[in-house]
Amino acid sequence: MLRYAVRRGLVRANPVAAVERPRDPRRRWTILSSVEIGRLERALVELAEEADADESAWVEQARVVFLTVVLAGLRRGETLGLRWRDVDLADPAGAVLRVRETLVHGYADTPKSDAGARTLALGPKLAEELWQHRRRTAYSGDDERVFCHPEKGAPLDHERYAKTLRAALERAGVERRMRPFHDGRHTSITNSATAGLSPAALMARAGHSDFKTTQGYIDLAGETFRAEAELAEQRMFGTGGYKKGVQTSSVDVSTEIERPA
């Protein structure tokens, strides 16, 4: 508003330009290791097996939500806004997922940037999980939401999902606090960087409009999984007294990469 006033000649200078903005407080994100991801999925399977029929359907869907977040790296609004017409599991070139809609505070919208609207190639595990999920759900029409209330078809209750994930974290022995969607997305992008995904591919897959954000994940991957890098070197060169069965590390990291959606 003040910049506009300067252009109109209503004021001589913009006083806001001289103000030094305070730095955002550093936030702590939980990045799951591949070992923890596997333990968490098994915990969700066990919870589904132990629950009654109605609750079991919910927990089983929560497991697929978790896998979609950590394998595709979707934001919360993108996960909630996903419809079956955006998931092509029969593409001859391979299964894909298209991010074309978000659901934030109950309102449908388009991704906030051109980079956010993207097409993601799906690996065989996630493609199979989504295929089986579509077979199980009563809401499998193209316009239905992929993740929804199992009985009403209403948008997914993200708070109930968070509660379910906390129960699974406790069972899996992961004691660190985890934001269900935001830390799941951090986990996905950081593990992809660690796996060697090219910077350009990582940026496109994450839907970043600024490469500096992507570079932050690449740098973070080297710090978060330092123990894994050391173990890999030990396996190849026999250094450091590597012992079979040593558990890789998982850490709670402090970063300013992305704010929650």
C-alpha positions in Angstrom: 0.0 0.0 0.0 2.8 2.4 0.9 4.7 1.5 -2.3 1.6 2.4 -4.3 1.4 5.7 -2.4 5.0 6.5 -3.3 4.2 5.8 -7.0 1.2 8.1 -6.8 3.3 10.8 -5.2 1.1 10.8 -2.0 4.1 10.2 0.2 7.8 11.0 -0.4 9.2 7.7 0.9 8.1 4.3 2.2 9.0 4.1 5.9 8.5 0.4 5.9 11.5 -0.2 3.6 13.8 0.9 6.4 12.4 -1.6 9.0 14.5 -4.7 9.6 12.2 -7.7 9.8 12.8 -10.1 12.7 13.9 -13.6 11.7 11.4 -16.4 11.9 12.0 -18.6 14.9 13.7 -21.9 14.0 11.3 -24.8 14.0 12.1 -28.4 14.7 11.0 -31.0 12.1 11.1 -34.7 12.5 12.5 -36.6 9.6 11.8 -40.3 9.7 14.4 -42.8 8.5 13.5 -45.6 6.1 13.6 -48.0 9.0 11.1 -45.8 11.0 8.8 -45.5 8.0 8.6 -49.3 7.8 8.0 -49.6 11.5 5.3 -47.0 11.4 3.5 -48.8 8.5 3.6 -52.1 10.3 2.2 -50.4 13.4 -0.8 -49.1 11.3 -1.3 -52.6 9.9 -1.4 -54.0 13.5 -3.8 -51.3 14.7 -6.2 -52.1 11.7 -6.1 -55.8 12.5 -7.0 -55.2 16.2 -9.8 -52.7 15.5 -13.5 -53.5 14.9 -14.8 -53.4 11.3 -15.7 -49.7 11.2 -12.5 -48.5 12.9 -10.4 -51.0 10.8 -11.6 -49.4 7.6 -10.5 -46.0 8.9 -7.1 -47.1 10.1 -6.4 -48.9 6.8 -7.2 -45.8 4.9 -4.9 -43.8 7.3 -2.1 -46.2 6.4 -2.6 -45.4 2.7 -2.7 -41.6 3.5 0.6 -42.0 5.4 2.2 -43.8 2.5 1.0 -41.2 0.0 2.4 -38.4 2.0 5.9 -40.0 2.6 6.2 -41.5 -0.9 4.7 -38.7 -3.0 5.6 -35.8 -0.7 2.2 -34.1 -0.9 1.2 -31.2 1.2 -1.9 -31.5 3.5 -4.2 -29.5 1.2 -3.0 -31.5 -1.8 -3.7 -34.8 0.0 -7.1 -33.8 1.1 -8.0 -32.3 -2.3 -7.0 -35.4 -4.3 -9.8 -36.9 -6.4 -9.8 -40.3 -8.2 -9.8 -38.6 -11.6 -6.3 -37.2 -10.7 -4.9 -40.7 -10.1 -4.1 -42.7 -13.3 -3.1 -46.2 -12.3 -3.6 -47.6 -15.8 -1.3 -45.3 -17.8 0.8 -47.6 -20.1 3.9 -45.4 -19.3 3.4 -46.0 -15.6 1.0 -44.9 -12.8 0.8 -41.1 -12.2 -0.8 -38.7 -9.7 -1.8 -35.2 -10.8 -1.9 -32.4 -8.3 -4.7 -30.1 -9.5 -6.7 -29.2 -6.5 -6.2 -28.4 -2.8 -8.5 -28.4 0.1 -7.7 -25.9 2.8 -10.0 -25.1 5.7 -12.8 -26.8 3.9 -12.5 -24.8 0.7 -11.4 -26.2 -2.6 -8.8 -24.3 -4.6 -6.0 -24.7 -7.1 -2.4 -25.0 -6.1 -0.9 -21.7 -5.0 1.8 -21.6 -7.8 2.3 -23.0 -11.2 5.0 -25.3 -9.7 2.5 -26.7 -7.3 0.3 -28.0 -10.1 2.3 -31.0 -11.1 2.3 -34.6 -12.3 4.1 -37.2 -10.2 5.2 -40.6 -11.3 4.2 -43.3 -8.7 6.4 -46.2 -7.6 5.0 -49.7 -7.8 4.2 -49.9 -4.0 2.2 -46.7 -3.8 0.4 -47.5 -7.1 -0.6 -50.9 -5.8 -1.7 -49.4 -2.4 -3.9 -46.8 -4.2 -5.3 -49.5 -6.4 -6.3 -51.7 -3.5 -7.7 -48.6 -1.6 -9.9 -47.8 -4.6 -11.2 -51.4 -4.6 -12.0 -51.2 -0.9 -13.7 -47.8 -0.7 -17.4 -47.1 -1.3 -16.4 -43.8 -2.9 -14.4 -44.8 -6.0 -16.1 -42.5 -8.6 -13.8 -40.2 -10.6 -15.2 -37.1 -8.8 -15.0 -38.7 -5.3 -12.1 -37.8 -3.0 -9.4 -40.4 -2.7 -9.3 -40.0 1.1 -12.6 -39.3 2.7 -15.0 -40.4 5.5 -15.4 -44.1 5.0 -19.1 -44.0 5.5 -20.2 -40.5 4.3 -17.7 -39.6 1.6 -17.0 -36.2 3.3 -13.5 -34.8 3.2 -10.9 -36.6 5.4 -10.9 -35.6 9.0 -7.2 -34.5 9.3 -7.5 -34.3 13.1 -8.7 -37.9 13.4 -5.8 -38.9 11.1 -3.4 -37.1 13.3 -4.7 -39.0 16.3 -4.4 -42.3 14.5 -0.9 -41.6 13.5 0.1 -40.7 17.1 -1.1 -44.1 18.2 1.0 -45.7 15.5 4.0 -43.7 16.4 3.7 -44.8 20.0 3.4 -48.5 19.0 6.3 -48.1 16.6 8.5 -46.7 19.4 9.0 -43.3 17.6 9.0 -41.0 20.6 9.7 -37.7 18.8 6.8 -35.4 18.0 5.7 -35.6 14.4 3.4 -33.3 12.4 1.3 -35.8 10.4 1.4 -34.0 7.0 4.2 -31.4 7.2 6.8 -33.7 8.7 5.7 -36.5 6.4 6.4 -34.2 3.5 9.8 -33.2 4.9 10.5 -36.9 5.3 9.6 -37.6 1.7 11.7 -34.9 0.2 14.7 -35.4 2.4 14.8 -39.1 1.8 14.4 -38.5 -2.0 17.4 -36.1 -1.8 19.4 -38.8 0.1 18.5 -41.4 -2.5 20.2 -39.2 -5.1 17.2 -37.7 -7.0 18.6 -34.9 -9.2 18.0 -31.3 -8.0 15.8 -30.5 -10.9 13.7 -33.6 -10.4 13.5 -33.0 -6.7 12.3 -29.4 -7.2 9.7 -30.5 -9.7 8.4 -33.4 -7.6 8.2 -31.2 -4.5 6.4 -28.5 -6.3 8.8 -25.8 -5.3 8.8 -22.5 -7.1 12.2 -21.4 -5.7 15.3 -23.6 -6.0 16.6 -22.2 -2.7 13.9 -24.2 -0.9 15.0 -27.4 -2.7 18.6 -26.7 -2.0 17.8 -26.6 1.7 16.5 -30.2 1.5 19.6 -31.3 -0.3 21.8 -29.8 2.3 19.6 -31.2 5.1 19.8 -34.7 3.7 23.6 -34.7 4.1 23.3 -33.8 7.8 20.3 -35.9 8.7 21.6 -39.1 7.2 25.3 -38.7 8.0 25.3 -42.0 9.9 23.8 -43.8 6.9 26.5 -42.3 4.7 29.2 -43.5 7.1 27.7 -47.0 7.2 27.6 -47.1 3.4 31.3 -46.3 3.3 32.0 -48.9 5.9 30.2 -51.5 3.9 32.2 -50.7 0.7 35.6 -50.2 2.2 35.5 -52.1 5.5 36.4 -49.1 7.6 35.3 -48.2 11.0 34.6 -51.6 12.3 31.1 -51.9 10.7 29.0 -54.6 12.4 26.0 -56.3 10.8 22.7 -55.2 12.4 23.8 -51.7 13.4 20.7 -49.6 13.4 20.8 -46.4 11.3 20.1 -43.1 12.9 17.1 -40.9 12.8 17.3 -37.4 14.2 15.2 -34.4 15.1 16.5 -31.5 13.0 16.0 -27.8 13.2 15.5 -26.0 9.9 13.7 -23.2 8.2 13.0 -24.9 4.9 9.2 -24.6 4.7 6.4 -23.3 6.8 3.4 -25.6 7.3 0.6 -25.1 4.8 
